[in-house]
């Protein structure tokens, strides 16, 4: 079996997805600042399966579905 070297993949969100995340996280941050707390930040989670690459944002127990993302495999990466 041929070994593949670790590679790099570029994952992009659309402008609409970025706007959606910003609109979602803004009131969470405002609420934290109002309480003089540091905002919690958030994670972007990418799920990859054959024929489908999707993302969601996660902040604590809250989650925001973002839908499909675009992946650009760079040399050495096999989807």
PDB file with one MODEL, atoms N, CA, C and O in Angstrom:
MODEL        1
ATOM      1  N   UNK A   1       0.851  -1.179   0.000  1.00  0.00           N
ATOM      2  CA  UNK A   1       0.000   0.000   0.000  1.00  0.00           C
ATOM      3  C   UNK A   1       0.892   1.236   0.000  1.00  0.00           C
ATOM      4  O   UNK A   1       1.871   1.307   0.742  1.00  0.00           O
ATOM      5  N   UNK A   2       0.546   2.199  -0.831  1.00  0.00           N
ATOM      6  CA  UNK A   2       1.318   3.423  -0.952  1.00  0.00           C
ATOM      7  C   UNK A   2       1.018   4.362   0.214  1.00  0.00           C
ATOM      8  O   UNK A   2      -0.140   4.616   0.544  1.00  0.00           O
ATOM      9  N   UNK A   3       2.077   4.868   0.828  1.00  0.00           N
ATOM     10  CA  UNK A   3       1.908   5.837   1.908  1.00  0.00           C
ATOM     11  C   UNK A   3       1.738   7.225   1.311  1.00  0.00           C
ATOM     12  O   UNK A   3       2.382   7.565   0.319  1.00  0.00           O
ATOM     13  N   UNK A   4       0.869   8.024   1.918  1.00  0.00           N
ATOM     14  CA  UNK A   4       0.732   9.408   1.481  1.00  0.00           C
ATOM     15  C   UNK A   4       1.298  10.300   2.574  1.00  0.00           C
ATOM     16  O   UNK A   4       1.170  10.002   3.762  1.00  0.00           O
ATOM     17  N   UNK A   5       1.907  11.364   2.176  1.00  0.00           N
ATOM     18  CA  UNK A   5       2.459  12.327   3.120  1.00  0.00           C
ATOM     19  C   UNK A   5       1.331  13.209   3.646  1.00  0.00           C
ATOM     20  O   UNK A   5       0.353  13.467   2.945  1.00  0.00           O
ATOM     21  N   UNK A   6       1.478  13.670   4.892  1.00  0.00           N
ATOM     22  CA  UNK A   6       0.479  14.630   5.379  1.00  0.00           C
ATOM     23  C   UNK A   6       0.428  15.825   4.449  1.00  0.00           C
ATOM     24  O   UNK A   6       1.460  16.285   3.960  1.00  0.00           O
ATOM     25  N   UNK A   7      -0.741  16.315   4.211  1.00  0.00           N
ATOM     26  CA  UNK A   7      -0.910  17.438   3.305  1.00  0.00           C
ATOM     27  C   UNK A   7      -1.704  18.550   3.946  1.00  0.00           C
ATOM     28  O   UNK A   7      -2.008  18.521   5.139  1.00  0.00           O
ATOM     29  N   UNK A   8      -2.023  19.497   3.155  1.00  0.00           N
ATOM     30  CA  UNK A   8      -2.763  20.660   3.621  1.00  0.00           C
ATOM     31  C   UNK A   8      -4.016  20.795   2.774  1.00  0.00           C
ATOM     32  O   UNK A   8      -4.006  20.548   1.568  1.00  0.00           O
ATOM     33  N   UNK A   9      -5.085  21.190   3.428  1.00  0.00           N
ATOM     34  CA  UNK A   9      -6.323  21.448   2.710  1.00  0.00           C
ATOM     35  C   UNK A   9      -6.818  22.827   3.135  1.00  0.00           C
ATOM     36  O   UNK A   9      -6.787  23.175   4.315  1.00  0.00           O
ATOM     37  N   UNK A  10      -7.268  23.596   2.168  1.00  0.00           N
ATOM     38  CA  UNK A  10      -7.810  24.922   2.427  1.00  0.00           C
ATOM     39  C   UNK A  10      -9.325  24.798   2.479  1.00  0.00           C
ATOM     40  O   UNK A  10      -9.945  24.309   1.534  1.00  0.00           O
ATOM     41  N   UNK A  11      -9.919  25.238   3.574  1.00  0.00           N
ATOM     42  CA  UNK A  11     -11.376  25.183   3.755  1.00  0.00           C
ATOM     43  C   UNK A  11     -11.884  26.621   3.784  1.00  0.00           C
ATOM     44  O   UNK A  11     -11.384  27.453   4.540  1.00  0.00           O
ATOM     45  N   UNK A  12     -12.883  26.899   2.951  1.00  0.00           N
ATOM     46  CA  UNK A  12     -13.404  28.267   2.905  1.00  0.00           C
ATOM     47  C   UNK A  12     -14.884  28.309   3.253  1.00  0.00           C
ATOM     48  O   UNK A  12     -15.654  27.407   2.925  1.00  0.00           O
ATOM     49  N   UNK A  13     -15.249  29.385   3.925  1.00  0.00           N
ATOM     50  CA  UNK A  13     -16.648  29.697   4.196  1.00  0.00           C
ATOM     51  C   UNK A  13     -17.056  30.789   3.212  1.00  0.00           C
ATOM     52  O   UNK A  13     -16.234  31.618   2.823  1.00  0.00           O
ATOM     53  N   UNK A  14     -18.301  30.789   2.818  1.00  0.00           N
ATOM     54  CA  UNK A  14     -18.796  31.853   1.941  1.00  0.00           C
ATOM     55  C   UNK A  14     -18.962  33.137   2.757  1.00  0.00           C
ATOM     56  O   UNK A  14     -18.972  33.112   3.987  1.00  0.00           O
ATOM     57  N   UNK A  15     -19.089  34.242   2.054  1.00  0.00           N
ATOM     58  CA  UNK A  15     -19.331  35.528   2.722  1.00  0.00           C
ATOM     59  C   UNK A  15     -20.623  35.465   3.539  1.00  0.00           C
ATOM     60  O   UNK A  15     -20.700  36.032   4.629  1.00  0.00           O
ATOM     61  N   UNK A  16     -21.631  34.779   3.014  1.00  0.00           N
ATOM     62  CA  UNK A  16     -22.902  34.641   3.725  1.00  0.00           C
ATOM     63  C   UNK A  16     -22.722  33.845   5.015  1.00  0.00           C
ATOM     64  O   UNK A  16     -23.321  34.178   6.038  1.00  0.00           O
ATOM     65  N   UNK A  17     -21.903  32.800   4.973  1.00  0.00           N
ATOM     66  CA  UNK A  17     -21.659  32.005   6.181  1.00  0.00           C
ATOM     67  C   UNK A  17     -20.915  32.821   7.235  1.00  0.00           C
ATOM     68  O   UNK A  17     -21.214  32.724   8.425  1.00  0.00           O
ATOM     69  N   UNK A  18     -19.946  33.624   6.798  1.00  0.00           N
ATOM     70  CA  UNK A  18     -19.213  34.488   7.730  1.00  0.00           C
ATOM     71  C   UNK A  18     -20.161  35.500   8.361  1.00  0.00           C
ATOM     72  O   UNK A  18     -20.110  35.727   9.570  1.00  0.00           O
ATOM     73  N   UNK A  19     -21.023  36.106   7.556  1.00  0.00           N
ATOM     74  CA  UNK A  19     -22.015  37.054   8.075  1.00  0.00           C
ATOM     75  C   UNK A  19     -22.939  36.379   9.080  1.00  0.00           C
ATOM     76  O   UNK A  19     -23.283  36.964  10.107  1.00  0.00           O
ATOM     77  N   UNK A  20     -23.337  35.150   8.780  1.00  0.00           N
ATOM     78  CA  UNK A  20     -24.226  34.390   9.661  1.00  0.00           C
ATOM     79  C   UNK A  20     -23.564  34.143  11.020  1.00  0.00           C
ATOM     80  O   UNK A  20     -24.201  34.296  12.063  1.00  0.00           O
ATOM     81  N   UNK A  21     -22.285  33.762  11.002  1.00  0.00           N
ATOM     82  CA  UNK A  21     -21.545  33.537  12.255  1.00  0.00           C
ATOM     83  C   UNK A  21     -21.421  34.841  13.033  1.00  0.00           C
ATOM     84  O   UNK A  21     -21.652  34.867  14.241  1.00  0.00           O
ATOM     85  N   UNK A  22     -21.058  35.925  12.346  1.00  0.00           N
ATOM     86  CA  UNK A  22     -20.906  37.213  13.036  1.00  0.00           C
ATOM     87  C   UNK A  22     -22.214  37.670  13.670  1.00  0.00           C
ATOM     88  O   UNK A  22     -22.215  38.165  14.797  1.00  0.00           O
ATOM     89  N   UNK A  23     -23.328  37.510  12.957  1.00  0.00           N
ATOM     90  CA  UNK A  23     -24.633  37.899  13.496  1.00  0.00           C
ATOM     91  C   UNK A  23     -25.026  37.023  14.681  1.00  0.00           C
ATOM     92  O   UNK A  23     -25.681  37.495  15.610  1.00  0.00           O
ATOM     93  N   UNK A  24     -24.634  35.763  14.654  1.00  0.00           N
ATOM     94  CA  UNK A  24     -24.959  34.819  15.722  1.00  0.00           C
ATOM     95  C   UNK A  24     -24.132  35.088  16.977  1.00  0.00           C
ATOM     96  O   UNK A  24     -24.669  35.051  18.084  1.00  0.00           O
ATOM     97  N   UNK A  25     -22.835  35.356  16.822  1.00  0.00           N
ATOM     98  CA  UNK A  25     -21.957  35.504  17.982  1.00  0.00           C
ATOM     99  C   UNK A  25     -22.044  36.888  18.609  1.00  0.00           C
ATOM    100  O   UNK A  25     -21.738  37.047  19.791  1.00  0.00           O
ATOM    101  N   UNK A  26     -22.457  37.898  17.837  1.00  0.00           N
ATOM    102  CA  UNK A  26     -22.489  39.276  18.348  1.00  0.00           C
ATOM    103  C   UNK A  26     -23.311  39.419  19.626  1.00  0.00           C
ATOM    104  O   UNK A  26     -22.797  39.975  20.597  1.00  0.00           O
ATOM    105  N   UNK A  27     -24.566  38.945  19.681  1.00  0.00           N
ATOM    106  CA  UNK A  27     -25.328  39.125  20.926  1.00  0.00           C
ATOM    107  C   UNK A  27     -24.755  38.324  22.098  1.00  0.00           C
ATOM    108  O   UNK A  27     -24.913  38.717  23.254  1.00  0.00           O
ATOM    109  N   UNK A  28     -24.104  37.225  21.808  1.00  0.00           N
ATOM    110  CA  UNK A  28     -23.456  36.446  22.872  1.00  0.00           C
ATOM    111  C   UNK A  28     -22.324  37.278  23.464  1.00  0.00           C
ATOM    112  O   UNK A  28     -22.175  37.356  24.683  1.00  0.00           O
ATOM    113  N   UNK A  29     -21.529  37.899  22.598  1.00  0.00           N
ATOM    114  CA  UNK A  29     -20.434  38.743  23.076  1.00  0.00           C
ATOM    115  C   UNK A  29     -20.944  39.955  23.845  1.00  0.00           C
ATOM    116  O   UNK A  29     -20.392  40.309  24.887  1.00  0.00           O
ATOM    117  N   UNK A  30     -22.003  40.596  23.332  1.00  0.00           N
ATOM    118  CA  UNK A  30     -22.584  41.765  24.003  1.00  0.00           C
ATOM    119  C   UNK A  30     -23.037  41.393  25.411  1.00  0.00           C
ATOM    120  O   UNK A  30     -22.792  42.137  26.361  1.00  0.00           O
ATOM    121  N   UNK A  31     -23.697  40.248  25.548  1.00  0.00           N
ATOM    122  CA  UNK A  31     -24.168  39.809  26.866  1.00  0.00           C
ATOM    123  C   UNK A  31     -22.998  39.599  27.821  1.00  0.00           C
ATOM    124  O   UNK A  31     -23.097  39.936  29.001  1.00  0.00           O
ATOM    125  N   UNK A  32     -21.915  39.058  27.338  1.00  0.00           N
ATOM    126  CA  UNK A  32     -20.745  38.846  28.203  1.00  0.00           C
ATOM    127  C   UNK A  32     -20.106  40.177  28.596  1.00  0.00           C
ATOM    128  O   UNK A  32     -19.750  40.377  29.757  1.00  0.00           O
ATOM    129  N   UNK A  33     -19.959  41.085  27.630  1.00  0.00           N
ATOM    130  CA  UNK A  33     -19.384  42.391  27.948  1.00  0.00           C
ATOM    131  C   UNK A  33     -20.254  43.140  28.948  1.00  0.00           C
ATOM    132  O   UNK A  33     -19.734  43.830  29.825  1.00  0.00           O
ATOM    133  N   UNK A  34     -21.588  43.011  28.824  1.00  0.00           N
ATOM    134  CA  UNK A  34     -22.509  43.681  29.746  1.00  0.00           C
ATOM    135  C   UNK A  34     -22.309  43.194  31.178  1.00  0.00           C
ATOM    136  O   UNK A  34     -22.544  43.937  32.132  1.00  0.00           O
ATOM    137  N   UNK A  35     -21.880  41.965  31.322  1.00  0.00           N
ATOM    138  CA  UNK A  35     -21.617  41.384  32.640  1.00  0.00           C
ATOM    139  C   UNK A  35     -20.150  41.522  33.040  1.00  0.00           C
ATOM    140  O   UNK A  35     -19.701  40.941  34.028  1.00  0.00           O
ATOM    141  N   UNK A  36     -19.408  42.312  32.244  1.00  0.00           N
ATOM    142  CA  UNK A  36     -17.976  42.522  32.462  1.00  0.00           C
ATOM    143  C   UNK A  36     -17.190  41.211  32.461  1.00  0.00           C
ATOM    144  O   UNK A  36     -16.261  41.016  33.245  1.00  0.00           O
ATOM    145  N   UNK A  37     -17.593  40.321  31.554  1.00  0.00           N
ATOM    146  CA  UNK A  37     -16.921  39.033  31.380  1.00  0.00           C
ATOM    147  C   UNK A  37     -16.260  38.997  30.009  1.00  0.00           C
ATOM    148  O   UNK A  37     -16.675  39.688  29.079  1.00  0.00           O
ATOM    149  N   UNK A  38     -15.239  38.187  29.911  1.00  0.00           N
ATOM    150  CA  UNK A  38     -14.612  37.972  28.608  1.00  0.00           C
ATOM    151  C   UNK A  38     -15.574  37.171  27.733  1.00  0.00           C
ATOM    152  O   UNK A  38     -16.215  36.242  28.223  1.00  0.00           O
ATOM    153  N   UNK A  39     -15.687  37.508  26.458  1.00  0.00           N
ATOM    154  CA  UNK A  39     -16.534  36.704  25.568  1.00  0.00           C
ATOM    155  C   UNK A  39     -15.945  35.307  25.432  1.00  0.00           C
ATOM    156  O   UNK A  39     -14.730  35.128  25.513  1.00  0.00           O
ATOM    157  N   UNK A  40     -16.809  34.316  25.224  1.00  0.00           N
ATOM    158  CA  UNK A  40     -16.353  32.931  25.244  1.00  0.00           C
ATOM    159  C   UNK A  40     -15.608  32.473  23.999  1.00  0.00           C
ATOM    160  O   UNK A  40     -14.894  31.471  24.053  1.00  0.00           O
ATOM    161  N   UNK A  41     -15.751  33.171  22.887  1.00  0.00           N
ATOM    162  CA  UNK A  41     -15.184  32.667  21.646  1.00  0.00           C
ATOM    163  C   UNK A  41     -16.054  31.541  21.102  1.00  0.00           C
ATOM    164  O   UNK A  41     -17.075  31.197  21.697  1.00  0.00           O
ATOM    165  N   UNK A  42     -15.654  30.973  19.982  1.00  0.00           N
ATOM    166  CA  UNK A  42     -16.431  29.901  19.374  1.00  0.00           C
ATOM    167  C   UNK A  42     -15.517  29.019  18.544  1.00  0.00           C
ATOM    168  O   UNK A  42     -14.395  29.401  18.212  1.00  0.00           O
ATOM    169  N   UNK A  43     -16.008  27.845  18.215  1.00  0.00           N
ATOM    170  CA  UNK A  43     -15.298  26.895  17.367  1.00  0.00           C
ATOM    171  C   UNK A  43     -16.041  26.769  16.048  1.00  0.00           C
ATOM    172  O   UNK A  43     -17.266  26.876  16.001  1.00  0.00           O
ATOM    173  N   UNK A  44     -15.293  26.540  14.977  1.00  0.00           N
ATOM    174  CA  UNK A  44     -15.874  26.141  13.702  1.00  0.00           C
ATOM    175  C   UNK A  44     -15.514  24.672  13.532  1.00  0.00           C
ATOM    176  O   UNK A  44     -14.337  24.311  13.522  1.00  0.00           O
ATOM    177  N   UNK A  45     -16.532  23.827  13.398  1.00  0.00           N
ATOM    178  CA  UNK A  45     -16.333  22.383  13.277  1.00  0.00           C
ATOM    179  C   UNK A  45     -16.641  21.968  11.842  1.00  0.00           C
ATOM    180  O   UNK A  45     -17.719  22.251  11.320  1.00  0.00           O
ATOM    181  N   UNK A  46     -15.686  21.298  11.218  1.00  0.00           N
ATOM    182  CA  UNK A  46     -15.830  20.837   9.840  1.00  0.00           C
ATOM    183  C   UNK A  46     -16.035  19.328   9.855  1.00  0.00           C
ATOM    184  O   UNK A  46     -15.261  18.604  10.483  1.00  0.00           O
ATOM    185  N   UNK A  47     -17.061  18.850   9.175  1.00  0.00           N
ATOM    186  CA  UNK A  47     -17.321  17.412   9.035  1.00  0.00           C
ATOM    187  C   UNK A  47     -17.099  17.028   7.576  1.00  0.00           C
ATOM    188  O   UNK A  47     -17.647  17.651   6.666  1.00  0.00           O
ATOM    189  N   UNK A  48     -16.292  15.998   7.370  1.00  0.00           N
ATOM    190  CA  UNK A  48     -15.966  15.560   6.018  1.00  0.00           C
ATOM    191  C   UNK A  48     -16.393  14.114   5.845  1.00  0.00           C
ATOM    192  O   UNK A  48     -16.006  13.245   6.625  1.00  0.00           O
ATOM    193  N   UNK A  49     -17.190  13.864   4.819  1.00  0.00           N
ATOM    194  CA  UNK A  49     -17.568  12.499   4.439  1.00  0.00           C
ATOM    195  C   UNK A  49     -17.566  12.454   2.918  1.00  0.00           C
ATOM    196  O   UNK A  49     -17.539  13.502   2.273  1.00  0.00           O
ATOM    197  N   UNK A  50     -17.595  11.267   2.335  1.00  0.00           N
ATOM    198  CA  UNK A  50     -17.564  11.202   0.869  1.00  0.00           C
ATOM    199  C   UNK A  50     -18.673  12.051   0.243  1.00  0.00           C
ATOM    200  O   UNK A  50     -19.859  11.845   0.500  1.00  0.00           O
ATOM    201  N   UNK A  51     -18.259  12.994  -0.571  1.00  0.00           N
ATOM    202  CA  UNK A  51     -19.219  13.821  -1.288  1.00  0.00           C
ATOM    203  C   UNK A  51     -19.817  14.967  -0.510  1.00  0.00           C
ATOM    204  O   UNK A  51     -20.635  15.711  -1.052  1.00  0.00           O
ATOM    205  N   UNK A  52     -19.433  15.138   0.757  1.00  0.00           N
ATOM    206  CA  UNK A  52     -20.046  16.205   1.547  1.00  0.00           C
ATOM    207  C   UNK A  52     -19.057  16.752   2.568  1.00  0.00           C
ATOM    208  O   UNK A  52     -18.413  15.998   3.296  1.00  0.00           O
ATOM    209  N   UNK A  53     -18.949  18.067   2.607  1.00  0.00           N
ATOM    210  CA  UNK A  53     -18.140  18.759   3.601  1.00  0.00           C
ATOM    211  C   UNK A  53     -19.017  19.856   4.188  1.00  0.00           C
ATOM    212  O   UNK A  53     -19.414  20.783   3.481  1.00  0.00           O
ATOM    213  N   UNK A  54     -19.317  19.755   5.465  1.00  0.00           N
ATOM    214  CA  UNK A  54     -20.200  20.723   6.106  1.00  0.00           C
ATOM    215  C   UNK A  54     -19.521  21.325   7.331  1.00  0.00           C
ATOM    216  O   UNK A  54     -18.514  20.814   7.821  1.00  0.00           O
ATOM    217  N   UNK A  55     -20.097  22.419   7.810  1.00  0.00           N
ATOM    218  CA  UNK A  55     -19.543  23.101   8.976  1.00  0.00           C
ATOM    219  C   UNK A  55     -20.664  23.559   9.895  1.00  0.00           C
ATOM    220  O   UNK A  55     -21.799  23.788   9.478  1.00  0.00           O
ATOM    221  N   UNK A  56     -20.294  23.682  11.165  1.00  0.00           N
ATOM    222  CA  UNK A  56     -21.160  24.358  12.113  1.00  0.00           C
ATOM    223  C   UNK A  56     -20.279  25.117  13.101  1.00  0.00           C
ATOM    224  O   UNK A  56     -19.125  24.757  13.333  1.00  0.00           O
ATOM    225  N   UNK A  57     -20.843  26.165  13.672  1.00  0.00           N
ATOM    226  CA  UNK A  57     -20.157  26.935  14.700  1.00  0.00           C
ATOM    227  C   UNK A  57     -20.703  26.488  16.040  1.00  0.00           C
ATOM    228  O   UNK A  57     -21.882  26.156  16.166  1.00  0.00           O
ATOM    229  N   UNK A  58     -19.826  26.481  17.049  1.00  0.00           N
ATOM    230  CA  UNK A  58     -20.233  26.022  18.382  1.00  0.00           C
ATOM    231  C   UNK A  58     -19.688  26.992  19.424  1.00  0.00           C
ATOM    232  O   UNK A  58     -18.512  27.355  19.404  1.00  0.00           O
ATOM    233  N   UNK A  59     -20.568  27.403  20.335  1.00  0.00           N
ATOM    234  CA  UNK A  59     -20.200  28.266  21.452  1.00  0.00           C
ATOM    235  C   UNK A  59     -20.903  27.708  22.682  1.00  0.00           C
ATOM    236  O   UNK A  59     -22.106  27.896  22.860  1.00  0.00           O
ATOM    237  N   UNK A  60     -20.147  27.025  23.524  1.00  0.00           N
ATOM    238  CA  UNK A  60     -20.757  26.357  24.678  1.00  0.00           C
ATOM    239  C   UNK A  60     -21.753  25.317  24.200  1.00  0.00           C
ATOM    240  O   UNK A  60     -21.409  24.452  23.395  1.00  0.00           O
ATOM    241  N   UNK A  61     -22.984  25.394  24.687  1.00  0.00           N
ATOM    242  CA  UNK A  61     -24.035  24.450  24.286  1.00  0.00           C
ATOM    243  C   UNK A  61     -24.771  24.898  23.029  1.00  0.00           C
ATOM    244  O   UNK A  61     -25.592  24.152  22.493  1.00  0.00           O
ATOM    245  N   UNK A  62     -24.488  26.101  22.557  1.00  0.00           N
ATOM    246  CA  UNK A  62     -25.176  26.622  21.381  1.00  0.00           C
ATOM    247  C   UNK A  62     -24.451  26.207  20.105  1.00  0.00           C
ATOM    248  O   UNK A  62     -23.224  26.103  20.070  1.00  0.00           O
ATOM    249  N   UNK A  63     -25.229  25.976  19.072  1.00  0.00           N
ATOM    250  CA  UNK A  63     -24.669  25.530  17.803  1.00  0.00           C
ATOM    251  C   UNK A  63     -25.397  26.213  16.655  1.00  0.00           C
ATOM    252  O   UNK A  63     -26.605  26.443  16.722  1.00  0.00           O
ATOM    253  N   UNK A  64     -24.653  26.535  15.601  1.00  0.00           N
ATOM    254  CA  UNK A  64     -25.208  27.176  14.417  1.00  0.00           C
ATOM    255  C   UNK A  64     -24.771  26.387  13.193  1.00  0.00           C
ATOM    256  O   UNK A  64     -23.578  26.294  12.903  1.00  0.00           O
ATOM    257  N   UNK A  65     -25.730  25.821  12.478  1.00  0.00           N
ATOM    258  CA  UNK A  65     -25.410  25.083  11.251  1.00  0.00           C
ATOM    259  C   UNK A  65     -25.040  26.071  10.150  1.00  0.00           C
ATOM    260  O   UNK A  65     -25.723  27.074   9.941  1.00  0.00           O
ATOM    261  N   UNK A  66     -23.951  25.773   9.450  1.00  0.00           N
ATOM    262  CA  UNK A  66     -23.496  26.653   8.381  1.00  0.00           C
ATOM    263  C   UNK A  66     -23.660  26.047   6.998  1.00  0.00           C
ATOM    264  O   UNK A  66     -23.596  26.766   6.001  1.00  0.00           O
ATOM    265  N   UNK A  67     -23.868  24.754   6.920  1.00  0.00           N
ATOM    266  CA  UNK A  67     -24.051  24.109   5.632  1.00  0.00           C
ATOM    267  C   UNK A  67     -22.740  23.701   4.987  1.00  0.00           C
ATOM    268  O   UNK A  67     -21.724  23.524   5.660  1.00  0.00           O
ATOM    269  N   UNK A  68     -22.779  23.557   3.688  1.00  0.00           N
ATOM    270  CA  UNK A  68     -21.618  23.052   2.953  1.00  0.00           C
ATOM    271  C   UNK A  68     -20.504  24.087   2.887  1.00  0.00           C
ATOM    272  O   UNK A  68     -20.749  25.289   2.777  1.00  0.00           O
ATOM    273  N   UNK A  69     -19.268  23.587   2.957  1.00  0.00           N
ATOM    274  CA  UNK A  69     -18.086  24.412   2.798  1.00  0.00           C
ATOM    275  C   UNK A  69     -17.303  23.905   1.592  1.00  0.00           C
ATOM    276  O   UNK A  69     -17.516  22.789   1.118  1.00  0.00           O
ATOM    277  N   UNK A  70     -16.406  24.737   1.113  1.00  0.00           N
ATOM    278  CA  UNK A  70     -15.579  24.372  -0.029  1.00  0.00           C
ATOM    279  C   UNK A  70     -14.204  23.958   0.474  1.00  0.00           C
ATOM    280  O   UNK A  70     -13.594  24.652   1.288  1.00  0.00           O
ATOM    281  N   UNK A  71     -13.723  22.824  -0.015  1.00  0.00           N
ATOM    282  CA  UNK A  71     -12.396  22.344   0.355  1.00  0.00           C
ATOM    283  C   UNK A  71     -11.525  22.289  -0.890  1.00  0.00           C
ATOM    284  O   UNK A  71     -11.938  21.777  -1.930  1.00  0.00           O
ATOM    285  N   UNK A  72     -10.330  22.815  -0.770  1.00  0.00           N
ATOM    286  CA  UNK A  72      -9.358  22.783  -1.855  1.00  0.00           C
ATOM    287  C   UNK A  72      -8.164  21.957  -1.388  1.00  0.00           C
ATOM    288  O   UNK A  72      -7.332  22.458  -0.632  1.00  0.00           O
ATOM    289  N   UNK A  73      -8.062  20.686  -1.830  1.00  0.00           N
ATOM    290  CA  UNK A  73      -6.918  19.883  -1.429  1.00  0.00           C
ATOM    291  C   UNK A  73      -5.639  20.419  -2.070  1.00  0.00           C
ATOM    292  O   UNK A  73      -5.609  20.704  -3.267  1.00  0.00           O
ATOM    293  N   UNK A  74      -4.612  20.550  -1.288  1.00  0.00           N
ATOM    294  CA  UNK A  74      -3.322  20.972  -1.784  1.00  0.00           C
ATOM    295  C   UNK A  74      -2.443  19.726  -1.924  1.00  0.00           C
ATOM    296  O   UNK A  74      -2.825  18.666  -1.428  1.00  0.00           O
ATOM    297  N   UNK A  75      -1.313  19.808  -2.562  1.00  0.00           N
ATOM    298  CA  UNK A  75      -0.500  18.608  -2.819  1.00  0.00           C
ATOM    299  C   UNK A  75      -0.310  17.739  -1.574  1.00  0.00           C
ATOM    300  O   UNK A  75      -0.003  18.232  -0.488  1.00  0.00           O
ATOM    301  N   UNK A  76      -0.499  16.441  -1.764  1.00  0.00           N
ATOM    302  CA  UNK A  76      -0.313  15.481  -0.672  1.00  0.00           C
ATOM    303  C   UNK A  76      -1.577  15.096   0.049  1.00  0.00           C
ATOM    304  O   UNK A  76      -1.545  14.196   0.889  1.00  0.00           O
ATOM    305  N   UNK A  77      -2.690  15.739  -0.242  1.00  0.00           N
ATOM    306  CA  UNK A  77      -3.959  15.470   0.451  1.00  0.00           C
ATOM    307  C   UNK A  77      -4.858  14.662  -0.465  1.00  0.00           C
ATOM    308  O   UNK A  77      -4.995  14.967  -1.650  1.00  0.00           O
ATOM    309  N   UNK A  78      -5.466  13.634   0.094  1.00  0.00           N
ATOM    310  CA  UNK A  78      -6.395  12.811  -0.677  1.00  0.00           C
ATOM    311  C   UNK A  78      -7.757  12.870  -0.006  1.00  0.00           C
ATOM    312  O   UNK A  78      -7.886  12.534   1.171  1.00  0.00           O
ATOM    313  N   UNK A  79      -8.772  13.295  -0.746  1.00  0.00           N
ATOM    314  CA  UNK A  79     -10.141  13.299  -0.207  1.00  0.00           C
ATOM    315  C   UNK A  79     -10.792  11.959  -0.456  1.00  0.00           C
ATOM    316  O   UNK A  79     -11.946  11.754  -0.080  1.00  0.00           O
TER     317      UNK A  79
ENDMDL
END
